[in-house]
Amino acid sequence: DLPAPHGGRLCELLASPERADQLRLEAASLPAWDLTERQRCDLELLLNGGFSPLAGFLGRADYESVLRAMRLADGTLWPMPITLDVSEDFAGRLQPGARIALRDTDNTPLAILTVGDIWQPEREAEAQAVFGTTDRAHPAVAQLLDRSHPFYVGGTLEGIQLPGHYDFVGLRDTPRSLRGKFKAEGWSRVVAFQTRNPLHRAHRELTLRAAGRTGAKLLIHPVVGMTKPGDVDHYTRVRCYQALLPHYPDGLAMLSLLPLAMRMGGPREAVWHAIIRKNHGCTHFIVGRDHAGPGNDSHGKPFYGPYDAQELLARHADELGIEMVPFQAMVYAENRDTYIGADEATAADVIRDISGTELRRRLHTGEAIPEWFTFPDIVKVLRERHPAGRPPGFTVFFTGLSGAGKSTLAQALISLMLERSSRPVTLLDGDEVRKHLSKGLGFSREDRDANITRIGWVAGEIVRHGGIAVCAPIAPFAGPRAQARRMSEAHGGFCEVHVATSLEVCESRDRKGLYAAARRGEIKQFTGISDPYEAPENPELRIDAGGGDPRTQALAIVDWLDARGWLR
Ligand code: PPS
């Protein structure tokens, strides 16, 4: 008596073991597409039936219908375009009817796709239709406009095997295995709770209430595929969830991990989440305030209203086949020493809260995290991940013309930082990097982009390990600079310093005689002379190193870093 999957039956796309062996052989001779992380997540839920009734990546008619009407072409409610984006070059080699192998990161073929449609989507129109905006502050919009491949390939799938996972294997379920667990426990009413964050007391109170209100058992169903950039990593989160479970009454709650790639798509995403939970056998789904919200747009306004998601689900209640359990935020009333719904609070109540930012601050400083807020065993997991007193890793990224003074400033900055503390610093200077990391690269746009991507990647790894990276390439193009920023900001800080010394000054210095050679045409594509430099629009700092003392200028950078607590 668990609910029927969306569209009536579970669309599992994995072939039988015999057929999978044949497909594996066939895959070896087919054009192969190496899946991106997001495509890998989508493929897993396509193959295991989590995206029922989809039989593959959307074809053009379904895609257009989903954008326009939030429905597949046959009228079935479906809010999110599940598409396979590929390069122009790869798309150019395909014809309808062709078969392609979809490969995992380690080259294992996971599925064969029989190509239906190949088309070039209008990505801005897609962003507008699905996410209601083309503002790149929305992570899914930035992904779609700047980091997705330009062609879509739709078609049906024959699955060879699911993508492999080596962590928390006992907690990873397919819709079929989860339904099996529910049956084994005798659960026929299950309310699912979606999350991408560590859970604290407020969440426990909310989920307990939801279970009580619906007379259902509780499924804690966190997303461990892709969530919002900057989120706590899923390993840490799962340890937190495991620490939370014993705080529920015996036999009430179950934990299972969902390998979904979230889009942070607000209302449409909430409908999608509900359908996915129905496919996993749940009868009820909790939708709180600002469900799957991406935060604020570039003008500081929220992308979606706090209850837009609840309203959209309510409008489609009759065809969803899973019941929404709408929830207000739960807040702690100190005077009552208990949690209450935000709407139940009266003027007499003393409401207390600790925001995500405040929690991170307390973790960093080692300040106490009160028991009314969360459980000591969860604090222990979080403190292990974020040891107190350790400042974040960060990158200082100098950009500017040749001869602007980037290397001098970088040297001065490094000396001043080492004078204060022994934190490790790595210098990635333009000329130096080209001797090893980027050896062999020239100065075409492509090679310059590759150079900056490499520098950005290394800096990101340094930041991830809590270190300091100081980069000093010309980095003339905004795109790769933005990418370098993302790679560091995923793990710590990023400070872009535009060394804005004028071309006239750089050329008059001409320490290496390169400008003169460029003017004579002996050096081609020379930045500022015969190749463009896109000045940063909003760098953290802008320094004209045409005059003044490098030490004083570097001190201004130190002050900026210090003010953010990065140099503690
Ligand atoms: S880029 O664009 O960021 O990849 O450049 P970068 O790796 O920083 O390398 C710049 C140094 O290479 C020398 N050089 C040139 N620069 C610009 N354009 C052309 N065509 C060129 N050919 C050689 C130049 O000395 C740069 O060093 P800096 O330290 O910036 O003066």
Residues whose N, C-alpha, C, O or C-beta is under 5 A from the ligand:
A	BS01	PPS	L401 S402 G403 G430 D431 F443 R448 N451 A472 P473 I474 A475 P476 K524 Q525 F526 T527
